[in-house]
């Protein structure tokens, strides 16, 4: 009773004592963040022995720091792109966001995108992702439909674009035939196989006729010159000619 006021002050200000006892693990956290971390500590933990208690605080502090970094990372992505994650942006636009990234940055960007996609990335992944995304160069492309169409044609459709000219049709086709999310389409062999099948169908139904009509409109000299140029880079055509002779 004689020390009631002192006891109440001590009992009501455990956060201050927590800051003193665990200062090593709380370095760099604001008072508000320390208070939030303290609320995460299970009731009654103070009865543990020192080693057990400090190991618990170390673990909780690391988890809390990761959550803070993760929130910052998610907010950075949302502020820069207006989307929730790279995976959802890719799904919405039916194209892999990695195709917007310069070749030299693909591996770094892939790791950064995965950190944003994950619910609980580790601290190292978060830091690297933030460092990359703060100065990434692809943001201006994300809302430029003409640029997106050109990138999709060059990085996804590639040589099949001669036959596959309708980009929306190609996107719908891939989305209906491939089980992987659009986010995974970048560099996916199955995409190339499906596009080859689609191009072959287009060629069989209309492309061959167009090619024959074009040949009919050429004089003999132009046909020979074109054929000679063709077999320089196309072994299959060259072998067919050799075989026929």
C-alpha positions as CSV (number, residue, x, y, z in Angstrom):
1,X,0.0,0.0,0.0
2,X,2.9,2.3,0.8
3,X,4.2,2.0,-2.8
4,X,0.9,1.7,-4.6
5,X,1.5,4.8,-6.8
6,X,4.9,3.5,-7.9
7,X,3.6,0.1,-8.5
8,X,0.7,1.4,-10.6
9,X,3.1,3.6,-12.6
10,X,5.3,0.6,-13.2
11,X,2.5,-1.7,-14.1
12,X,0.9,0.8,-16.5
13,X,4.1,1.6,-18.4
14,X,5.4,-1.8,-19.3
15,X,6.2,-0.6,-22.8
16,X,8.9,1.7,-21.4
17,X,10.4,-1.2,-19.5
18,X,10.1,-3.4,-22.6
19,X,12.1,-0.7,-24.6
20,X,14.9,-0.8,-22.0
21,X,15.1,-4.5,-21.6
22,X,14.9,-5.3,-25.4
23,X,16.6,-2.2,-26.8
24,X,18.9,-4.3,-28.9
25,X,16.0,-5.9,-30.8
26,X,14.0,-2.7,-31.1
27,X,16.7,-0.5,-32.6
28,X,15.3,1.7,-35.4
29,X,11.7,1.2,-34.5
30,X,9.5,4.2,-33.6
31,X,7.6,4.4,-30.3
32,X,4.4,3.5,-32.1
33,X,6.0,0.5,-33.8
34,X,7.5,-0.7,-30.4
35,X,4.1,-0.4,-28.9
36,X,2.6,-2.5,-31.7
37,X,5.3,-5.1,-31.4
38,X,4.7,-5.3,-27.6
39,X,1.1,-6.0,-28.2
40,X,2.2,-9.1,-30.2
41,X,4.0,-10.6,-27.2
42,X,1.9,-13.4,-25.6
43,X,0.5,-12.5,-22.2
44,X,2.5,-14.1,-19.4
45,X,5.7,-14.3,-21.4
46,X,7.5,-12.3,-18.7
47,X,7.5,-15.5,-16.5
48,X,9.8,-17.2,-19.0
49,X,13.5,-17.5,-18.3
50,X,15.8,-14.9,-19.9
51,X,17.1,-17.1,-22.8
52,X,13.6,-18.2,-23.8
53,X,12.2,-14.7,-23.5
54,X,15.0,-13.1,-25.6
55,X,14.7,-15.7,-28.3
56,X,11.0,-15.1,-28.5
57,X,11.5,-11.3,-28.7
58,X,14.2,-11.8,-31.5
59,X,11.8,-13.9,-33.5
60,X,8.8,-11.5,-33.0
61,X,10.9,-8.5,-33.9
62,X,12.2,-10.1,-37.1
63,X,8.6,-11.0,-38.1
64,X,7.4,-7.5,-37.3
65,X,10.2,-5.9,-39.3
66,X,9.4,-8.1,-42.2
67,X,5.7,-7.2,-42.0
68,X,6.6,-3.5,-42.0
69,X,8.9,-3.9,-45.1
70,X,6.2,-6.0,-46.8
71,X,3.6,-3.3,-46.3
72,X,6.1,-0.7,-47.7
73,X,6.8,-2.9,-50.7
74,X,3.1,-3.5,-51.4
75,X,2.4,0.2,-51.1
76,X,5.3,1.1,-53.4
77,X,3.9,-1.3,-56.1
78,X,0.4,0.1,-55.7
79,X,1.5,3.7,-55.9
80,X,3.7,3.1,-59.0
81,X,1.3,0.9,-60.9
82,X,-2.2,1.2,-59.6
83,X,-2.4,-2.6,-59.4
84,X,-2.4,-5.1,-56.5
85,X,0.5,-7.3,-57.8
86,X,2.4,-8.2,-60.9
87,X,0.5,-11.5,-61.2
88,X,-2.9,-9.7,-61.1
89,X,-1.8,-7.0,-63.6
90,X,-0.7,-9.8,-66.0
91,X,-4.0,-11.6,-65.6
92,X,-5.9,-8.4,-66.2
93,X,-4.0,-7.5,-69.4
94,X,-3.5,-11.1,-70.5
95,X,0.3,-10.7,-70.9
96,X,3.3,-11.4,-68.7
97,X,4.6,-8.3,-67.1
98,X,8.2,-9.6,-67.4
99,X,7.9,-8.9,-71.2
100,X,8.0,-5.2,-70.4
101,X,11.4,-5.4,-68.7
102,X,14.7,-4.9,-70.5
103,X,16.5,-8.2,-71.1
104,X,19.4,-7.2,-68.7
105,X,16.9,-6.7,-65.9
106,X,14.8,-9.8,-66.3
107,X,16.3,-11.9,-63.4
108,X,16.3,-8.9,-61.0
109,X,12.7,-8.0,-62.0
110,X,11.5,-11.6,-61.7
111,X,12.8,-11.8,-58.1
112,X,11.2,-8.4,-57.3
113,X,7.8,-9.4,-58.8
114,X,7.8,-12.6,-56.8
115,X,8.4,-10.7,-53.6
116,X,5.4,-8.5,-54.4
117,X,3.3,-11.5,-55.3
118,X,4.1,-13.4,-52.0
119,X,2.1,-12.8,-48.9
120,X,5.1,-13.1,-46.6
121,X,8.4,-12.6,-48.4
122,X,11.6,-12.6,-46.4
123,X,13.4,-9.4,-45.4
124,X,16.2,-9.8,-47.9
125,X,13.8,-10.2,-50.8
126,X,11.8,-7.2,-49.7
127,X,14.8,-5.0,-49.5
128,X,16.1,-6.0,-53.0
129,X,12.6,-5.6,-54.5
130,X,12.2,-2.1,-53.1
131,X,15.7,-1.1,-54.4
132,X,14.8,-2.3,-57.9
133,X,11.2,-1.1,-58.0
134,X,12.0,2.4,-56.8
135,X,13.9,3.1,-60.0
136,X,12.5,0.7,-62.5
137,X,11.9,1.9,-66.0
138,X,8.9,-0.1,-67.2
139,X,6.1,1.9,-65.5
140,X,5.4,4.2,-68.4
141,X,4.6,1.2,-70.6
142,X,2.0,-0.3,-68.4
143,X,-0.8,2.1,-69.5
144,X,0.3,2.6,-73.1
145,X,-1.8,0.2,-75.1
146,X,0.1,0.7,-78.3
147,X,3.3,0.0,-76.6
148,X,1.8,-3.1,-74.9
149,X,0.5,-4.4,-78.2
150,X,3.9,-4.0,-79.8
151,X,5.7,-5.7,-76.9
152,X,3.3,-8.6,-77.0
153,X,3.8,-9.0,-80.7
154,X,7.6,-8.9,-80.5
155,X,8.1,-10.9,-77.3
156,X,5.3,-13.4,-77.3
157,X,3.9,-13.9,-80.8
158,X,7.3,-13.3,-82.4
159,X,7.7,-14.8,-85.9
160,X,4.1,-16.0,-86.0
161,X,2.9,-12.4,-86.1
162,X,2.9,-12.7,-89.9
163,X,-0.2,-15.0,-89.6
164,X,-1.4,-14.0,-86.1
165,X,-2.2,-10.3,-86.6
166,X,-5.2,-10.0,-84.1
167,X,-3.5,-9.6,-80.7
168,X,-6.8,-9.8,-78.7
169,X,-7.6,-13.0,-80.5
170,X,-4.2,-14.4,-79.7
171,X,-4.5,-13.5,-76.0
172,X,-8.0,-15.0,-75.8
173,X,-6.7,-18.2,-77.5
174,X,-3.7,-18.6,-75.1
175,X,-5.9,-17.8,-72.1
176,X,-8.3,-20.6,-73.1
177,X,-5.6,-23.2,-74.0
178,X,-2.9,-22.7,-71.3
179,X,-3.5,-23.6,-67.7
180,X,-0.7,-21.3,-66.4
181,X,-1.5,-17.7,-65.4
182,X,-0.5,-15.0,-68.0
183,X,2.1,-14.0,-65.5
184,X,3.9,-17.3,-66.3
185,X,3.7,-17.0,-70.1
186,X,7.1,-15.2,-70.5
187,X,9.6,-17.8,-71.9
188,X,7.1,-20.6,-71.5
189,X,7.6,-23.3,-74.2
190,X,4.0,-24.2,-74.2
191,X,3.1,-20.7,-75.4
192,X,5.3,-21.1,-78.5
193,X,3.8,-24.6,-79.2
194,X,0.2,-23.3,-79.0
195,X,1.0,-20.2,-81.2
196,X,2.6,-22.5,-83.8
197,X,-0.5,-24.6,-83.9
198,X,-2.7,-21.5,-84.2
199,X,-0.4,-20.1,-87.0
200,X,-0.5,-23.4,-88.8
201,X,-4.3,-23.4,-88.7
202,X,-4.4,-19.8,-90.0
203,X,-1.9,-20.7,-92.8
204,X,-3.9,-23.8,-93.9
205,X,-7.2,-21.9,-94.0
206,X,-6.1,-18.6,-95.6
207,X,-2.4,-18.0,-95.5
208,X,-1.4,-20.5,-98.1
209,X,-3.8,-19.0,-100.6
210,X,-2.5,-15.5,-100.0
211,X,1.1,-16.8,-100.5
212,X,0.2,-18.5,-103.8
213,X,-1.6,-15.4,-105.0
214,X,1.5,-13.3,-104.2
215,X,3.7,-15.8,-106.1
216,X,1.4,-15.7,-109.1
217,X,1.8,-11.9,-109.2
218,X,5.6,-12.1,-109.4
219,X,7.7,-12.5,-112.5
220,X,10.0,-15.5,-112.9
221,X,13.2,-13.5,-112.1
222,X,11.7,-12.2,-108.9
223,X,10.6,-15.7,-107.8
224,X,14.0,-17.2,-108.4
225,X,15.7,-14.3,-106.6
226,X,13.3,-14.7,-103.6
227,X,13.8,-18.4,-103.5
228,X,17.6,-18.1,-103.5
229,X,17.4,-15.7,-100.6
230,X,14.9,-18.0,-98.8
231,X,17.1,-21.1,-98.8
232,X,20.0,-19.2,-97.4
233,X,18.3,-19.0,-94.0
234,X,15.8,-21.8,-94.3
235,X,17.4,-25.2,-94.3
236,X,14.0,-27.0,-94.6
237,X,13.1,-25.4,-97.9
238,X,16.7,-25.9,-99.2
239,X,16.6,-29.6,-98.3
240,X,13.2,-30.0,-100.1
241,X,14.7,-28.5,-103.2
242,X,17.8,-30.8,-103.0
243,X,15.5,-33.8,-102.5
244,X,13.3,-33.0,-105.5
245,X,16.4,-32.8,-107.7
